[in-house]
Each structure stands twice: as structure tokens, then as C-alpha cells.
Amino acid sequence: TEPTRGYADVYGRISSLLEVGTGFHPELTGRENIFLNGSILGMRKREIERQFDAIVDFAEIEQFLDTPVKHYSSGMYVRLAFAVAAHLEPEILLVDEVLAVGDIAFQKKCLGKMDDVSKQGRTVIFVSHNLNALQRLCTRSLLLNHGRLVAEGKTDAVIARYLNERTSSGAPDTWIDLTDKAREGTGRVRFAAVAYSSHNPLAAHQPYANGPLEITLDLVSDAPRTVDSIAATLYDRYGTKLVNADTLALGEAVTLAAGHSLLHLHVERLHLNPGIYMLGLWAANPPGEMFDSLPTAIQLEVVELESEKIRVEADGVVPCEFRVRIGPDTPHQPAWA
């Protein structure tokens, strides 16, 4: 896509990974494409030869090195392309969402490499919706909406802004309309509304650490049907799954009538520290049909209940019960003392 307007001042060598297969010729082998892709990115032949073994080792495709890349999977493409781009030793490394194609182990390897590049005083521009990766890799972030800059600053603050704009919150014991929420699925079963409560007036019915949480779901089905998996999932602001209440885990399918049905999910003890969490909803008959999925339906706040005597600022997200004991009377003298 051609830019509409504007300009960029570039100081130093840029290496980029923007699209699977960019800079590769399908008829050439992996070995030949290393030299081709490296030259496109600005590497000299001597430089490519010096980095060749490191590139092949990083990409983990040695046994397919002399195979034409037209026979490579998209994951193998990404492995090789990222290995070349990362070993160019650029001043600026530009990486788009393309890393989502690789497997989890290789994604972690790539994030580690980008972290190394940034620690060497070079610039990494990482475009992603992976909030955990952004939090780990980036000290500063930009939030774009339809090509326009809407936020810039420390990654924590920008992520919070992003999540707040994508999710709405509602008071406990009130129905929250979900009809206009972004979702995926066939729509044969849909989440119409959700309500939540701890049923504890001392917490103003808000969820609280180690307390109960009831989530009530208003589901709409186009016909009478049985649904194997209906789940309510709590995530932290980086998208890490923390609590998953899924009917599939109970081995109990849910029978829905045509039209509206109410489903109550009751969590006995919510092992989360005070903070803001995202509630995601899911209805499916796995591994076949996914009816409805709302990864960030609403956000809710877990509060501190004074009577629970929880620390005001607790580390981590999961509270734990522990004791401290000093003893025995005569301290043990370690061998090295």
C-alpha cells in the first residue's frame, strides 16, 4: 500500500520482516535465498558468508537448506526470513505481525533475539497485538487507530488505554448489553448480555479476592440445541488467561431452548488480587463449531475487602495463604559459616 502523505528520516541501516516470503524467490533453494534476501536487505556477500552458519542454526532448517523454498511451509518461510533479518545487524529492525505464523517455541526465540538487538543499543519497531510480547520487549509504545496516532508513551500506559477503549465496564448486578461487541463465530448461539456479582454488600457486590463470583449469561439460540462448552474467562490486561470457568471441564453439556436462556456460572473462591481484569466469553461444540467468542466482553474490578485483611498492594495476581515461623531456638550453622 502506498503511503498517502508524509515522510520519514532514516539514520542507519534498516532490516524488515513485513510479510511472509518477501525478498524470497520460490524457485531458489533456502541457501540461495539467504544470499538473495541478504543482498536485498543491504548485506555484502562477505557479511552474509560470515553470518551464514548463524542464520542457518537460528532458522533450524538445515536439512531443507537445498530445497526450493516453494516447498516450504509458511512457518519455515518466517524462520528463514527472520533469521536473515535479525543477523543483518541493523541499526533499525522493523517486525510486523508476521511472527504470529511461527510456532510458540520459535516466537519465543525471535522475541529473545529482538530483546538482544535492543540491548545492543539498536532500535526495534515491533508491530503486534500480542500484549505480553509488547510488555516484555518494548519500553515505549504507539497506539494506532485506522492509521492515526491516538496514544504514545510508556508501554503499560498505552496498553491500558488500548484495553479501556476495547472494553466497557458495568456495575455489578446490572445487565451489560453485548449485542454490539466485536465477536467471532457462526452466531447460532450468541451472548446477548452478562451480569456479575459477589452478592456481598460489604464489597458493594463487586468481586473481591478469595470471595465468590457469580456470572450470569443471557444466551440466544436460533433453535433448541446442546452446547458442550460455555466458558467465562478472566484475563489480566496483557491477555494472560488467569481463571477459566468452562462447562466442558465439568463434563456437563448445557441444553438451550430456542430464544433466550439464562446460565449462571458460580466461582466459589476467586483467587485474584485486587485489580482490573478482562472477562471473555465463549460458546462452542469443540473441535467443530464455534458459536460465539468475545475475547474482551467487559472489564471488571476485583476490589479489596477490608475484613479479608489483604495487603493493600500485593505482588502478582494470585493471593496465597502462608505463615511465617522463626526457629528452631538454636540456629543451624551452615557448613560454609
Secondary structure, 3 states (H helix, E strand, C coil): CCCCCCCCCCCCCEEEECCCCCCCCCCCEHHHHHHHHHHHCCCCHHHHHHHHHHHHHHHCCHHHCCCEHHHCCHHHHHHHHHHHHHCCCCCEEEECHHHHHCCHHHHHHHHHHHHHHHHCCCEEEECCCCHHHHHHHCCEEEEEECCEEEEEEEHHHHHHHHHHHHCEECCCCCCEECCCCCCECCCCEEEEEEEEECCCHHHCCCCECCCCEEEEEEEEECCCEEECEEEEEEECCCCCEEEEEEHHHHCCCEEECCEEEEEEEEECCCCCCCEEEEEEEEEEECCCEEEEEEEEEEEEEEECCHHHCCCCCCCCCCCCCCCCCCCCCCCCCCCCC
